[in-house]
Amino acid sequence: MFKEILQSSVRVLLERPKIIRLAFLTLFCFSIVRLYYIIYYFNNILIWKYEGWVQISDALMYFITTLNEHHALLTVIIAVLVIIVWYLRLYPIGQASVVYALHEPKNSNMTSFMKWMNRFFPMLEYWGLSIPFWLFTFATVLIRVYLMEIYDNIVVQFMIWIWWITVILATMLWQYAEIIIALEWCPVFDAIKKSTKVAASNIVLSFKLMLVELILLLRFFIIWAIIVWIPLWLVYIAVWLDILDNSFVEGVIWIVCWALLLVLWYINCIIEAFFITYWYKAYMALTKKE
């Protein structure tokens, strides 16, 4: 069943690109916020490891100064506030919309989006409950512990291991909850209970799917880190050659940054759409079997 679910999920995304388009439209702010965290911790690693390196914070200050010179800083601040608001609103709706689009393939993306706007609060509640158990959250905290140089503490190590086990269990047992909330209009805690029951009854399959998610996320973070490194190198080379004030160089850096943001956005949407699709396929297969 495991191979069939993955193959079917890939086939669905290839045959129905509207699923990726729907994820693309609803996960933009989510992608930007995740990119911010990656840049933030990447910057901290550079500060901690290489004192003489051109840090991402320097590049950020350069962009802020440039925006201020062009009187666009206020616009950017407003855009950041909009991103934060829509990050909190669009992501939960987007998850439910993708599930509905999978369940009702004949409906348009707009129909899927509008129908599941009223699932916002249950999805937001589940999202808030699950954030501490995200692999991404665990990874960011682990990096912070590493940078603080407290990973040798026995108490810290014990807490990290307990949290890691909890994250693995939650990732494996709770993943069907989103599907249940979206399709069955189930209260959040009832959905988590039902998801845990379904996953525990099919523990081997759930573990394999969780492992696939873990591997893909790891590869995804590596790709993000590589892509984030590209504009940093461009700024570093421009500073080294003392051509950062050149308008042509400045334009190239801006174009590269925006192009890479779009690439990251698209990659993130494909990964997220694939995760939702194969957990949906797994849930439908397991409930049909029961």
N, C-alpha and C positions, 0 to 999 in steps of 0.2 A: 504493500500500500504506500510506503514511503516514497519510492521512486515514481509511482503513478501520480502522487500528489504534486511533487516537484515538476514533473514533466507537464502535467495538466496546467499548473500555474504559469509556467513559461509560455505554454501554448496560448493561454487566455490573454496574456499581455501582448503577445505578438499578433494575435488575431483581432484583439479589441484595443487598439491604441488609445481609445477614449478614456480608458482607466488611467493610463499614465498622464494624459492631458488633465484629467480631473485632479489627480495628485499634484501635478505641476502647478495648477492654479491655486490650490489650497495649502500647499506646503512651502510657499515662498518665504514667508516670515519665519517659519520653523527652520528653514535652511540657513537663513541669515543669522538667527540666534545661535544655532549650533556652530556655524562658522566663527562667530564671535568668541565662543568658548574655546574653540581650537586655537585661534589666534592668541587669545589671552594666555592660555597655558603654554603655548609654544614660546611666547614672549618671555614668560617667567623662567622657562628652561634656559633660554639664551642668556637672560640676566644672571642666572645662577651658575651657568656653566662657562660662558664666554664673556668676560667683562669688557673686552675690547671689540666685540662684534657690533655691527650695525643692527640695532634691535628693532623689533616691529613697532615698539612705542615711538621710535624716531620717525619711522615711516608714517605712523598715524598722525603725529604732530605736523609732519610735512603736508599731509592731505588736509588737515584742519586749517593750517595756515593758508594754503592755496584756496580753499573754499572761502575763508574769511576775506581774502584779497578780492575775490570775485563776488563778494556780498551774498554768498549762498549758504553761509553757516546756519542762519535761522531756518532756512528751508530744510537743511539736513536734520536739524534738531527736531523739527515738526515731523519729518519723515521717520525718525527714530521712534518718536512717541507713537506714531501710527503703526509702525512695525510691531511694537510691544503690545498694543491693544489688539491688533489683528492676529498676532501670535497666540494670544490667549483665547481668541474667539474662533479663528479659522481652523486651527489644527484639530480640535475636537470634532467640529462639524465635518471637516474634510475626511477624517477617519470613518465616520458613520456614512458619509456620502459614497465613499469608495466601496464599502461593504454593500450598500444598497445597489450601486451600479453593477456589482458582481452578481447580486441576487436577482436583479431585474434588468437583464442586458438590453431589453428593447427600449428602455427609457433613456432620454437624453441626459447629458451631464447636468444641465440646469435643473431638470426635474429631480434628479438625485440630490442635488445640493439643496434645493428649496424644501424638498420633502423632509429632509433630516435636520433642518435648522432647529426644529422643536426637540431634537435629541441633544441639544447643546449642553444643558445643565447636567444630565446624567453622564454624558461623555466627559465633561469638564471635571465632575466629581471623581470619576474613575481615573482620569488623567492625573489629578492632584494626588490621589492615593498611591498611584503606581510610580510617580517620579522618583521617590527614594530607592526604588528597586530596579530602575533602568540600568542597563549595562553602561550606558554613556555616563550616567550620574556617578556610578561606582568608579569608572575609569578616571573621571575628573578629580574625584576626592582622593583617589590613590596617587595621582600625580601631585596633588597638593601636599599629601603626607610626605611624599618623596622629597619635594622641594623644601619642606620644613625640617627635614632631616630628623624625623622622630620615628622612622620605620623600624629602628632597632629596639624600641620600647616593647616589652613583652605584652603589656596591656593593650597597646595599639595594635600589635600583630594579632592578638586574640580577637579583638573587636573587628578587625578587617576580615579575618577568616570567617567569623560568625556572619558578618554582613554579606560576604561573598557567597556563602551557602544559601543565605536567605534570598539573595538576588537570583541565583540559579533556580531555586525552587519557585520563586514568584514568576520568573520568565517562563518556566516550564508549565506551571499550573494555572496561571492567570490569563494566558494569551487568548483564550476563547471568550473571555468576559466581554471584550469590545464587540465581538460578533453577536453575542447573546443580547447585549444592551441595544445594539442597532436593529437586530431582526425581531427580537421577541419582546421589546419594550419592557424589559425586566429591570427592577431596581438594582442599584449598583452592587450592594452586598449579596443579594440573591444571585446576581450574575456571576460574582466571584466564587460563590459556593458551588454553583452549577458547573462553572469552568473547572474548578478544582476536582470535582467528582468525575467529570468527563476525562480530564487529563490523567488523573490517578488510575482510572480504569484502563487507560491505554498509555501507560507510562513509557514504554519503549519508543513508541511513535512520537510522543510529545518530547522526549529527550532528544531524539534525532533531529526533530524540527528546531528545537532550541539550539542545538549544536550548529546547525546550518546558519541560524541567525547570528550566533556568536562569531563564526568564521567570516561571514560576509561583513559584519560590522567592523571586524578587525582589519580586513582588506580595505574597507571603505575609509577608515580613519587614516590608514597609510596613504591612500590616494589623496585625501584631503591635505595631509601634512605636506606631501610632495607639491601639490598645486599651490598651497599657501607659500611655499618656499620660493616659487618662481618670481612673484612681484618683489619679494624681499631681496632676491639676488639682483633684480633690475635696479632697485634703489641703491643697493650696495655698490654696484658697478658704476652707476651714475655719480655717486658721491666720490668714488675712487678716481674717476676721470674728470671730476669737477665740471660736470655738464648737467647737473640736476636742474639748473635754472633755465636751460634751453627749452623753448616752447615745444619743439618737435619731440624731444625726449619726454617732456612732461605729458604730452598727448599720447605717446606710445604707452607710457606707464598706466595712464588712465584707461586706455582701450583694453590693455591686457588685463587689468584688474576687473573691469566689468565683464569681459569675455569669460574669465575664469570663474567669476561669480555665477554666471549663467550655466557654465559647465557643472559646477558643484551643485547648483540648484537642480539641474536635470538628473544628475547621478543620484542625488538624495531622493528624488521623487521615484525613480525606478526602483531603488532599493526598498523604500517604504511601501510602494505599491506591491512589490513582490512579497514582502512579509505579510501584508494584509491578505493577499490572494491565497498564499498557501496555508495560512491559519484558517481562513474561511473554508477552503477546500477540505482541510483536515476535519474541521468541525462538522461540515455537512456529511462527509463520509462516515464519521463516527456515530453521529446521531441517526443516520439512515441505517447503519448496521445494528444499532440498538433497537 
